[in-house]
Amino acid sequence: MRILALFCLISLTVQAEKPSFKKWLTPLALGIASGITYNPFAKQIQSNIVAPGKVTQLDDFTQYGPAILQIGAKVGGYQSKSEAFDQAGIFLLGTGIYVVTVQGLKASIKEARPDGSEKTFPSGHTATAFFGATVLAHEFQDTHPELVIAGYTLATATGALRIANNKHWVTDVLLGSAIGIASAELAYILYPKVRHQWQKLNRFTLTPQVAPAYYGARMTVGF
């Protein structure tokens, strides 16, 4: 199943958008690195370095850091690539892609975590963090690169903390980050097509709700 997951990731990077293959090099490299580090020797090294027990619960919060930065930047009036409506649509579509992918792999590959609990592969926390960081990069890399740096710093910290907390093997974190990045890239490719089809049907509207105290969206479906 791990080989199948890596093959699917490679196929996605090759076929999704050939004219812009460069953007797929990072998730592809991370996926290959995940495959290389899936071996007893790498696990033994990690077990010798990482002490048993949970160090901190900070990773439960840092995984959402890039998404919170994006919301804060939008509320704060920072110039972004997409309008609020489209940002919400891209975020929802990409979230669906990575959640289905991660949970599907977890259900299929029932491997123990370093601490002995179940469903280690891949890291959902890391996928969440790198998905948010990649969306943040798409929206603000041209206008506010400091946000992009902060987003990827939080995402990297999330992956490192999952390892430090003995919740994931290195191979889990590497593939989780690859899935998060690839899901964001795929969402930016698919969203214009999805939105166009829904508008043609005239049955779906998604209205962002932005205020100083909250950020959300209202969805209306006609029947």
C-alpha positions as CSV (number, residue, x, y, z in Angstrom):
1,M,0.0,0.0,0.0
2,R,2.9,2.4,0.7
3,I,4.3,1.7,-2.8
4,L,0.8,2.3,-4.3
5,A,0.5,5.6,-2.4
6,L,3.9,6.8,-3.7
7,F,3.0,5.7,-7.2
8,C,-0.2,7.7,-7.1
9,L,1.7,10.8,-5.9
10,I,4.2,10.4,-8.7
11,S,1.3,10.0,-11.3
12,L,-0.4,13.1,-9.9
13,T,2.7,15.2,-10.2
14,V,3.4,14.1,-13.8
15,Q,-0.2,14.3,-15.1
16,A,-1.9,17.2,-13.2
17,E,-0.3,20.2,-15.0
18,K,2.6,19.4,-17.3
19,P,3.4,23.0,-18.3
20,S,4.0,23.8,-14.6
21,F,5.7,20.7,-13.5
22,K,8.2,22.7,-11.4
23,K,5.6,23.3,-8.7
24,W,5.3,19.5,-8.3
25,L,9.0,18.8,-7.6
26,T,8.7,19.5,-3.9
27,P,5.9,17.0,-3.1
28,L,7.4,14.5,-5.5
29,A,10.8,14.8,-3.7
30,L,9.1,14.5,-0.3
31,G,7.2,11.4,-1.4
32,I,10.3,9.7,-2.6
33,A,12.1,10.6,0.6
34,S,9.2,9.1,2.5
35,G,9.7,5.8,0.6
36,I,13.5,5.8,1.2
37,T,13.0,6.3,5.0
38,Y,10.5,3.5,5.3
39,N,12.8,0.8,6.6
40,P,13.7,-0.7,10.0
41,F,17.1,1.0,10.0
42,A,15.5,4.5,9.8
43,K,13.0,3.6,12.5
44,Q,15.7,2.2,14.8
45,I,17.7,5.4,14.4
46,Q,14.7,7.5,15.3
47,S,13.9,5.3,18.3
48,N,17.4,5.8,19.6
49,I,17.3,9.6,19.2
50,V,13.7,10.4,20.3
51,A,12.9,9.9,23.9
52,P,9.6,8.1,24.8
53,G,6.7,10.3,25.9
54,K,4.9,13.4,24.8
55,V,7.0,16.6,24.9
56,T,4.3,19.2,24.1
57,Q,0.8,19.6,22.8
58,L,1.8,22.6,20.7
59,D,1.6,20.6,17.5
60,D,-2.1,20.3,17.9
61,F,-2.3,24.0,17.5
62,T,0.6,24.8,15.1
63,Q,-1.0,22.6,12.4
64,Y,-3.7,25.4,12.0
65,G,-1.1,28.2,12.2
66,P,-0.8,28.8,8.4
67,A,-4.6,28.8,7.9
68,I,-5.0,31.3,10.8
69,L,-2.4,33.5,9.2
70,Q,-4.3,33.5,6.0
71,I,-7.6,34.4,7.7
72,G,-5.8,37.1,9.7
73,A,-4.2,38.6,6.6
74,K,-7.5,38.7,4.8
75,V,-9.3,40.3,7.7
76,G,-6.4,42.7,8.1
77,G,-6.8,43.9,4.5
78,Y,-3.6,42.4,3.1
79,Q,-3.6,42.1,-0.7
80,S,-4.0,38.5,-1.9
81,K,-4.1,36.7,-5.2
82,S,-7.7,35.6,-4.9
83,E,-10.9,37.1,-3.7
84,A,-12.3,35.9,-0.4
85,F,-15.0,33.9,-2.2
86,D,-12.4,32.0,-4.2
87,Q,-10.1,31.6,-1.3
88,A,-12.9,29.9,0.7
89,G,-13.7,27.6,-2.3
90,I,-10.1,26.6,-2.9
91,F,-9.6,26.0,0.8
92,L,-12.7,23.8,1.1
93,L,-11.9,21.8,-2.1
94,G,-8.2,21.2,-1.1
95,T,-9.2,20.3,2.5
96,G,-11.5,17.6,1.1
97,I,-8.7,16.3,-1.1
98,Y,-6.1,15.9,1.6
99,V,-8.5,14.7,4.3
100,V,-9.9,11.9,2.1
101,T,-6.4,11.0,1.0
102,V,-4.9,10.9,4.5
103,Q,-7.8,9.1,6.1
104,G,-8.0,6.6,3.3
105,L,-4.3,5.7,3.7
106,K,-4.6,5.5,7.5
107,A,-7.5,3.1,7.1
108,S,-5.6,1.0,4.5
109,I,-2.2,1.0,6.2
110,K,-2.8,0.0,9.8
111,E,0.7,0.5,11.1
112,A,1.6,1.3,14.7
113,R,2.9,4.7,15.7
114,P,6.3,5.0,17.6
115,D,4.3,5.2,20.9
116,G,2.4,2.0,20.1
117,S,-1.0,3.6,19.1
118,E,-2.6,2.9,15.7
119,K,-2.8,4.5,12.3
120,T,0.6,6.3,11.9
121,F,0.8,6.6,8.2
122,P,0.7,9.4,7.0
123,S,0.7,12.3,9.4
124,G,-2.6,14.2,9.3
125,H,-1.2,17.1,11.4
126,T,1.6,17.6,8.9
127,A,-0.7,17.4,5.9
128,T,-3.0,20.0,7.4
129,A,-0.1,22.4,8.2
130,F,1.6,22.1,4.8
131,F,-1.7,22.4,2.9
132,G,-2.4,25.7,4.8
133,A,1.2,26.9,4.2
134,T,1.0,26.2,0.4
135,V,-2.4,28.0,0.1
136,L,-0.8,30.9,2.0
137,A,2.1,30.9,-0.4
138,H,-0.2,31.0,-3.4
139,E,-2.1,34.0,-2.0
140,F,0.7,36.1,-0.6
141,Q,4.0,35.2,-2.1
142,D,4.1,38.2,-4.4
143,T,2.8,40.8,-1.9
144,H,3.8,39.5,1.6
145,P,6.6,36.9,1.4
146,E,7.1,37.2,5.2
147,L,3.7,35.4,5.6
148,V,4.9,32.6,3.4
149,I,8.1,32.2,5.5
150,A,6.0,32.2,8.7
151,G,3.6,29.6,7.2
152,Y,6.2,27.1,6.2
153,T,8.1,27.6,9.4
154,L,4.9,26.6,11.4
155,A,4.3,23.7,9.1
156,T,7.9,22.4,9.5
157,A,7.7,22.9,13.2
158,T,4.5,20.8,13.2
159,G,6.2,17.9,11.5
160,A,9.2,18.1,13.8
161,L,7.0,18.1,16.9
162,R,5.0,15.1,15.7
163,I,8.3,13.2,15.6
164,A,9.5,14.7,18.9
165,N,6.2,13.7,20.6
166,N,6.7,10.1,19.4
167,K,3.5,10.2,17.4
168,H,4.9,9.7,13.9
169,W,7.9,8.2,12.1
170,V,9.9,10.4,9.7
171,T,8.3,8.6,6.7
172,D,4.8,9.5,7.9
173,V,5.7,13.2,8.3
174,L,7.4,13.4,4.9
175,L,4.4,11.9,3.0
176,G,2.0,14.0,5.1
177,S,3.8,17.2,3.9
178,A,3.8,15.9,0.3
179,I,0.1,15.2,0.4
180,G,-0.6,18.7,1.9
181,I,1.3,20.5,-0.7
182,A,0.0,18.4,-3.6
183,S,-3.6,18.9,-2.4
184,A,-3.2,22.6,-2.4
185,E,-1.7,22.7,-5.9
186,L,-4.5,20.4,-7.2
187,A,-7.1,22.6,-5.6
188,Y,-5.9,25.6,-7.5
189,I,-6.0,23.7,-10.7
190,L,-9.5,22.1,-10.2
191,Y,-11.3,25.0,-8.4
192,P,-11.9,27.2,-11.5
193,K,-13.4,24.2,-13.3
194,V,-15.5,23.2,-10.3
195,R,-16.8,26.8,-9.9
196,H,-17.6,27.1,-13.5
197,Q,-19.7,23.9,-13.5
198,W,-21.6,25.0,-10.4
199,Q,-22.3,28.4,-11.8
200,K,-23.7,26.8,-15.0
201,L,-26.0,24.8,-12.9
202,N,-26.9,27.9,-10.9
203,R,-27.7,25.8,-7.9
204,F,-24.7,26.6,-5.6
205,T,-23.5,29.7,-3.9
206,L,-20.7,30.2,-1.4
207,T,-20.6,33.6,0.4
208,P,-17.7,34.4,2.7
209,Q,-18.5,36.0,6.0
210,V,-15.7,38.2,7.2
211,A,-15.8,40.3,10.3
212,P,-13.2,41.4,12.9
213,A,-14.4,38.7,15.3
214,Y,-14.8,35.8,13.0
215,Y,-14.3,34.3,9.5
216,G,-16.6,31.8,7.9
217,A,-18.7,31.1,4.9
218,R,-22.4,30.6,4.0
219,M,-23.3,27.9,1.5
220,T,-26.6,27.8,-0.3
221,V,-27.7,24.9,-2.5
222,G,-30.8,25.1,-4.7
223,F,-33.1,22.1,-5.5
